[in-house]
Amino acid sequence: MSTYTRYAGTRTWVNFSTFLASLSGLALIIIGLFQLGREGAEPLYIGLLMVSGVGLVGLGWLMAAVAGMLLKLEANTYRMHEAMLEQRAAAEQHSRLLEIIKDNSQISDAAKSITHRSLEREALRKAIREDIIKEDWESAYNLIEEMERRFGYRLEAYHYRKEVDEFRAKVIEEKLQSSINNVRRWIREKNWEQAVAETERLLQLAPKDGRVVELVNEIQAQKNEYKNTLLQQWHEAVEKHDLDVAITLLREIDPYLTREESQKLEKNAREVFKAKLLDLGVQFRNAVTERRWKDALTIGQMIRDEFPNSLMAKEVGESMEALRTKAATP
């Protein structure tokens, strides 16, 4: 029951008393005011009427204020009492819950295992599927072992192992095929280093897979074929005295050559570089003779960059400053 409902009668009585006292006081004040206009009226009588009227009005409103304060005080007390009762009920409920928890905690481990067996088994199934999705095979197998050992579900554990094996084989096959495609692309691009690194990783992932072994042999065969092609092109360039092409090919061949192969090509390589240096020297002298200073600067810089340890590079270097000055002169 609300406070307003509980004290409706009291409020009505207080309001009525306040209204009656105020009305009586106003009546006395009005009578006193009328007496002021009459001849022979007693001042004392008029004053008494006026004071009585004001006193009744004030008394009525004082009663209303005091009654309102008392009602509010009593209402607050009632609310505090209700709050205490609610707290007491909540405390009793918590006490009952604590008793239930206490009783449950006294159940034996075996009883708890029986009570929560279904929940634990379901949680174990969920964890196994999450490990399969995450491709955490080792954890999945461990959880399956736990299911078989702890709950004795051998048939279910067998099906889970089969599912993990199939899913794992499918994932490995997809990754393997993707890596094989990448290796073949790197072979076409002559990116041997990346192809070999990926093949070594595949050997660890699937060491007995015939496709991986075949891929290793294919890399070596393609690499040797490309090396032989470069060597043939190099010999042709040397025969044609195409020095620029020969030097470019020689630099490209160098990473593929064994020590013995490098020694076999060393003599021809020196002759090519010597011929190139002599050719640049002739071009440099012709440019200087013909006063083509900018061309001489370009050729001289090529000599210094490509043959930095040669005597010609040293001689050209001594004249570079003078050539720059002449080239800058209009």
C-alpha positions in Angstrom: 0.0 0.0 0.0 1.4 3.4 -1.0 1.9 6.2 1.5 -0.7 8.4 -0.2 -3.3 5.7 0.2 -2.5 4.9 3.8 -2.9 8.5 4.9 -5.7 9.7 2.6 -8.1 10.1 5.5 -5.6 12.0 7.6 -4.7 14.3 4.7 -8.4 15.0 4.1 -9.0 15.9 7.8 -5.9 18.2 7.9 -7.0 19.9 4.7 -10.6 20.4 6.0 -9.3 21.8 9.4 -7.0 24.2 7.6 -9.8 25.3 5.3 -12.2 25.8 8.2 -9.7 27.7 10.4 -8.8 29.9 7.4 -12.4 30.6 6.5 -13.2 31.4 10.2 -10.2 33.7 10.4 -11.2 35.5 7.2 -14.7 35.9 8.4 -13.5 37.5 11.6 -11.2 39.8 9.7 -14.0 40.9 7.4 -16.3 41.6 10.4 -13.6 43.7 12.0 -13.2 45.6 8.7 -16.9 46.3 8.6 -16.8 47.5 12.2 -14.2 50.1 11.3 -16.8 52.0 9.3 -19.4 52.2 12.0 -19.7 55.0 14.4 -19.2 54.2 18.1 -17.4 51.0 17.4 -15.1 49.9 20.1 -11.4 49.9 19.0 -10.6 47.1 21.4 -13.4 44.9 20.0 -12.3 45.6 16.4 -8.7 44.8 17.3 -9.7 41.6 19.0 -11.6 40.5 15.9 -8.7 41.3 13.6 -6.1 39.5 15.8 -8.4 36.5 16.3 -9.0 36.3 12.5 -5.3 36.5 11.7 -4.6 34.0 14.5 -7.1 31.5 13.1 -5.6 31.8 9.6 -2.1 31.4 10.8 -3.1 28.5 13.1 -4.8 26.7 10.2 -1.7 26.9 8.0 0.6 26.0 10.9 -1.5 22.9 11.5 -1.2 22.0 7.8 2.6 22.5 7.8 3.1 20.5 11.0 0.8 17.7 9.8 2.7 17.6 6.4 6.0 17.3 8.1 4.7 14.5 10.4 3.3 12.6 7.5 6.5 12.9 5.5 8.5 11.7 8.6 6.2 8.8 9.1 6.3 7.9 5.4 10.2 7.9 5.4 10.1 5.7 8.4 7.7 3.3 6.7 9.9 3.2 3.6 13.0 2.5 5.7 11.1 -0.3 7.4 10.1 -1.8 4.0 13.7 -1.6 2.8 14.9 -3.3 5.9 12.4 -6.1 5.3 13.5 -6.5 1.7 17.1 -6.7 2.8 16.3 -9.2 5.4 14.4 -11.3 2.7 17.4 -11.0 0.3 19.8 -12.1 3.1 17.6 -15.1 3.9 17.5 -16.0 0.2 21.3 -15.7 0.0 21.6 -17.8 3.1 19.5 -20.5 1.4 21.7 -20.3 -1.7 24.8 -20.6 0.4 23.4 -23.7 2.1 22.7 -25.2 -1.3 26.2 -24.5 -2.5 27.6 -25.9 0.7 25.5 -29.1 0.2 26.7 -29.4 -3.4 30.3 -28.9 -2.4 30.0 -31.9 -0.1 29.1 -34.2 -2.9 31.9 -36.6 -3.7 34.1 -36.3 -6.8 32.5 -39.4 -8.3 29.0 -38.0 -7.9 30.1 -34.7 -9.5 31.6 -36.5 -12.4 28.3 -38.4 -12.9 26.3 -35.2 -12.6 28.4 -33.2 -15.0 29.4 -36.0 -17.3 27.1 -34.9 -20.2 28.3 -31.3 -20.0 31.9 -32.2 -19.9 31.5 -34.6 -22.9 29.8 -31.9 -24.9 32.5 -29.4 -24.1 35.2 -32.0 -25.1 33.4 -32.5 -28.5 33.3 -28.8 -29.1 37.0 -28.4 -28.3 37.9 -31.2 -30.7 35.9 -29.5 -33.5 37.5 -26.1 -32.8 41.0 -27.7 -33.0 40.1 -29.3 -36.3 38.9 -26.0 -37.7 42.2 -24.3 -36.4 44.2 -27.2 -37.9 45.7 -27.9 -34.5 46.1 -31.7 -35.2 48.2 -32.5 -32.1 45.7 -30.9 -29.7 42.8 -32.6 -31.5 44.4 -36.0 -31.2 45.1 -35.4 -27.5 41.5 -34.5 -26.8 40.3 -37.6 -28.6 42.6 -39.7 -26.4 41.2 -37.9 -23.4 37.6 -38.8 -24.5 38.5 -42.4 -24.9 40.4 -42.7 -21.7 38.2 -40.7 -19.4 34.7 -41.5 -20.7 35.4 -44.8 -22.5 33.8 -43.7 -25.8 36.0 -45.9 -28.0 33.7 -45.9 -31.0 33.2 -42.2 -31.0 36.9 -41.6 -30.5 37.5 -43.8 -33.6 35.1 -41.8 -35.7 36.8 -38.5 -34.5 40.2 -39.8 -35.4 39.0 -40.8 -38.8 37.5 -37.3 -39.3 40.7 -35.6 -38.2 42.8 -37.9 -40.5 40.6 -37.1 -43.5 40.4 -33.4 -42.9 44.2 -33.2 -42.2 44.9 -35.1 -45.4 42.6 -32.8 -47.4 44.2 -29.6 -46.0 47.7 -31.0 -46.6 46.8 -31.9 -50.2 45.4 -28.4 -50.9 48.6 -26.8 -49.4 50.8 -29.2 -51.3 49.1 -28.6 -54.6 49.3 -24.8 -54.1 53.0 -25.0 -53.3 53.7 -27.2 -56.3 52.0 -24.7 -58.5 54.1 -21.9 -57.0 57.3 -23.8 -57.5 56.5 -24.5 -61.2 55.7 -20.8 -61.7 59.1 -19.8 -60.1 60.8 -22.3 -62.4 59.3 -20.6 -65.4 60.4 -17.3 -64.0 63.9 -18.6 -63.4 63.5 -17.8 -59.7 65.6 -20.8 -58.6 66.3 -19.7 -55.0 62.6 -19.3 -54.2 61.8 -22.6 -55.9 64.5 -24.5 -54.0 63.4 -23.0 -50.6 59.8 -23.9 -51.2 60.7 -27.4 -52.3 62.8 -28.0 -49.1 59.7 -27.0 -47.1 57.6 -29.4 -49.1 60.1 -32.2 -48.3 59.5 -31.6 -44.6 55.7 -31.5 -45.1 55.5 -34.6 -47.3 58.9 -36.3 -47.6 57.4 -39.5 -49.3 55.2 -37.8 -51.8 56.4 -38.7 -55.3 55.4 -35.3 -56.7 57.8 -33.5 -54.4 60.7 -35.8 -55.3 59.9 -35.2 -59.0 59.8 -31.5 -58.4 63.3 -31.6 -57.0 64.6 -33.3 -60.1 62.6 -31.0 -62.3 64.2 -27.9 -60.7 67.7 -29.3 -61.3 67.0 -30.3 -64.8 65.5 -27.0 -65.8 68.3 -25.2 -64.1 70.9 -27.2 -66.0 69.0 -26.7 -69.3 68.9 -23.0 -68.8 72.6 -22.9 -67.9 73.5 -24.9 -71.1 71.4 -22.4 -73.1 73.3 -19.5 -71.7 76.6 -21.2 -72.3 75.7 -21.8 -75.9 74.6 -18.2 -76.4 77.8 -17.0 -74.8 80.0 -19.1 -77.1 78.1 -17.7 -80.1 78.5 -14.2 -78.9 82.3 -14.8 -78.4 82.6 -16.2 -81.9 80.7 -13.2 -83.3 82.9 -10.8 -81.2 79.7 -9.4 -79.7 81.5 -8.2 -76.6 78.6 -6.5 -74.8 76.3 -9.5 -75.2 79.1 -11.9 -74.2 79.8 -9.9 -71.0 76.1 -9.7 -70.1 75.7 -13.5 -70.6 78.9 -14.2 -68.6 77.6 -12.3 -65.6 74.3 -14.2 -65.9 75.9 -17.6 -66.2 78.3 -17.1 -63.3 75.9 -18.2 -60.5 75.2 -21.5 -62.3 78.8 -22.5 -62.9 80.7 -25.0 -60.8 84.3 -24.3 -59.9 85.6 -26.6 -62.6 83.3 -25.0 -65.2 84.5 -21.5 -64.2 88.1 -22.5 -64.6 87.4 -23.8 -68.1 85.8 -20.5 -69.1 88.4 -18.3 -67.4 90.7 -18.0 -70.4 87.9 -17.0 -72.8 86.4 -14.7 -70.3 89.7 -12.8 -69.8 90.0 -12.4 -73.6 86.5 -11.0 -73.8 87.0 -8.5 -71.0 90.4 -7.5 -72.4 88.9 -7.0 -75.9 86.1 -5.0 -74.3 88.6 -2.8 -72.4 90.6 -2.2 -75.6 87.5 -1.4 -77.5 86.4 1.2 -74.9 90.0 2.6 -74.9 89.8 3.1 -78.7 86.4 4.8 -78.3 87.7 7.0 -75.5 90.7 8.2 -77.6 88.6 8.8 -80.7 86.2 10.9 -78.6 89.0 13.0 -77.2 90.7 13.4 -80.6 87.4 14.6 -82.1 86.8 16.9 -79.1 83.6 15.1 -78.2 84.1 15.8 -74.5 80.7 14.6 -73.3 81.1 11.3 -75.1 84.6 11.0 -73.7 83.3 11.6 -70.2 80.6 8.8 -70.7 83.1 6.3 -72.1 85.7 7.2 -69.4 83.1 6.6 -66.7 82.2 3.2 -68.2 85.9 2.2 -68.1 86.2 3.2 -64.5 83.0 1.4 -63.5 83.5 -1.9 -65.4 87.3 -2.2 -65.1 88.2 -0.3 -61.9 91.5 -2.1 -61.3 92.9 -1.7 -64.8 95.7 0.7 -65.7 93.5 2.3 -68.3 90.9 3.2 -65.6 93.7 4.9 -63.6 94.9 6.9 -66.7 91.3 7.9 -67.6 90.6 8.9 -64.0 93.5 11.4 -64.1 91.9 13.2 -67.1 88.3 13.2 -66.0 88.4 16.6 -64.3 89.9 18.3 -67.4 87.2 16.6 -69.5 84.4 17.9 -67.3 85.8 21.4 -67.6 86.0 21.2 -71.4 82.5 19.6 -71.6 81.0 22.4 -69.5 82.6 25.1 -71.8 80.2 26.2 -74.6 
